[in-house]
Amino acid sequence: MPCVALLLAACGTDTDVADGEAAGQQADAVMPTGPAIDVLAFGDSLFAGYRLDRDESYPARLQAALRERGLNVNVTNAGVSGDTTAAGLQRIDFVLDSMAGEPDLVLLELGANDMLRGLPAEEARRNLDTILQRLDQRDIPVMVYGMRAAPNLGGDYGRSFDSIFPDLADKYDAELVPFFIEPLIFDRSLVQQDQLHPTAQGVDAMVEQTVEQVEDRIDDL
């Protein structure tokens, strides 16, 4: 029996090997460093995490992905399911004033509900313009998350709606994040049964598509 014990000690037990691998993985992991960066994710259900656990929402998964890359980022989820651009305009000042300090970056994601309800594209443009104006007055950098109109709404509506996001991003010198739900269009297994909202796996695909662009923007702050 003592010989067996000595051999196990010399060779290492399975537990020892597992512990060693875990330690190695922890050593390889990138730890967040530097001053804290506060990001406000301001949007609708695509940010809120409709029918998902809190840690499965886009802002939560984006924060995790950025921190894995070594960025000391805190992403506040200010997504509200069902919000139109008008509803977002009504609450933007309240949300900003409720924070401990001004965010270092705002991710602005609104417009999908306007489109789905067939609201005038000009109205969505006007509301988003005002939101961006208020953020600009506070000197807060912004990333505008673009959206596209559903084909069944017609070409005229589509052109009017789709142009809102690049036009306003250019006007306010904000960075445009192109159609971040595109992974859901090509893989419907990433969409919930309502055929509108992402599953947890869908959120991960959206984060994978956008994390590098967000990381680059944060690096430029």
N, C-alpha and C positions, 0 to 999 in steps of 0.2 A: 504493500500500500504506500509506504513512504516513497518508493521508486516511482510509482505512478504520479504521485503529487509533484515530485521533482521534475518529471518529464513535462507535466502540464505547465509548471512554472517556467521551465526553460523554453518551451515551444509557444506558450501563450494560449489561453483558452479562447473559445469563440467570443466570449464576452469581451475579453481583452482586445481582440481584433476589431470587434464592432466599436468599442470605445475609441480605439486608435483611429479608425476610419472617420468616426464622428468628429473627433478632435481635428483631424486633417481637413475635413469639410468646413469646420468652423474657422480654421486658420485661413482657408482659401476665400471665405466669404468677405465681401467688401462691406466694411462698416461705414455708416454715414458719418461724415466729418464736416467741419466748418460751421458757420453760423446758420441758425434755423431760417428756412425759407418758407413763408406762408403763402399758400396758393388757395384761392377761392374758386371752387367749381360751381358756377351759377348757371342753372339750366332747368330742364324739365325732367320727365321720367327716365330719360336716357342717362341722366346723371343720378337721379334719386335712387335708382336700383329697383324698379318696379317688380314686386313679387320675388325679390331676392333678399338674402340675408344682408345685413348692413355691411359686412366685410366683403361682399361680392359685388358691390356697386362699382361703377367705373372710377369715381374719385378714390375709393379705398384701394382698388387694385392698381391704379396708377401710382398712388403714393407708395405702395409696396414695391412696385417695379422700379421707381426712382430711387428709393432707399437701397434697394439691392445694387444699384449702380453707384452707390456711395454718396448720394445727395441727401442732405439733412432737410428733407422736405416734409411739411405737414399740409395735407390737402383737406380743406373744410368743404364738406358736401352741403351745398345750398341748392340742391335740386328739388323741385316740387312737381310731382306727377300732375299732368294736366295743364301746366302753365303754358299760356300763350305769351307772345311778346308783350302784350298789354299788361298781363298779370306780372310779368317780370319787371316791367317798368314801374309798376306800382310799389314793388317791394325792394328794389335795388338799394335805395338810400337807407331803408330800415336795416337791411342786412349788413351793409357796410358800417353803419353807425353802431351796430350791435357788437362788432368785432373789437377785440382788445386794441388793435391797431390796424392801420391800413395794410391790406395784403400786398405782397411783393409782385403778385401776378394774378390776373383773373382769367379763367377759362369761361368764355361766354358761349352757351349752347342753348339757343332758343329758336323757334320758328317752325318746328315740325308740327306742332298742334295747330298753328295758324293754317298751314298747308292742308292738313288732314280735315280741317273744318271748312275748307274752301274760303277762308277769309281773304280779303283783298291783299295782294302782295304789297301794294303801296302802303297799306296800314302796317304790315310787319316791318317794312323798310323804315318807316317813320319812327316806330317804337324802338327798334334796334339802334337807329341813329341817335335817338335821345339817350338811351342807356350808355352808348359809347361816348357821347358828349359828356355825360356826368362822370364817367370814369376818367376821361381825358382831363376834366377840370380838377380832379383829385390827383392827377399825374400818376395813375396806376396803369402799368403795362397790361395789355390784353392779347389773348389769343382767341380769334373768332372761329368757332366750329361751324363749318359750312353744312348746308343741307340742300337736298334736291327735291324738286316736286315730283309727285307720282305721275307717270305717263298719262294716266287716264284724265288728268286735269287739263290736258291740251297743251299745244305748243306755245301759245301766247302766254298763258299763265306760267308755264315752266320757265320760259326765258326771263320773264319778269321776276319770278321768285328766285331762281338760281343765281341771278346776277346780284342779288342783295348782298351776299356775304363777301365776295371778292371786292365789290365796289366800296363797301363800308370799311373793310379791312384796309384798303388802299387809302381811303379818306382819312382814317385816324392812325395811319402808320402802325396798324396792328398786324400780327402774323395770322395768316389764314391756315386753318387745319382743314384740308379738303375732306369732304364726305366721310366722316370717321366710322359710319355704320356700314361701309361698303362690304366688309367681310360677311355681314349677314345676308347681303343680297345674293352672294354666290354660293352660300352654304346655308340652306334653310334649316339644317339640324341645329344651328346656333340660335334659333328663334323660338320663343315660347309659343304655346298653342294659340295665343291670340294673333300670331303672325305679324306682330309689331315689335315686341320687346325682346332684347337679348336674354339668353340663358346665361348662367355663370360662365360657361365656356365661350359664349358669344362676347361677353364683356372682356374676357382675357384676349380674344382675338382683336377687339377694338383697341385695347391697351397696347398690344404688340404692334399694331399698325401706327400708333401715335406716340409711343413713349420716347423714341429718339428725337422727334421734333420738339416735344415738350422739354426734354433734357437739354437740347441745344439752346432753346429759348431761355431756360433758367441759367445756363452758363453765361449768357450774354447780359444778364441783369447787372 
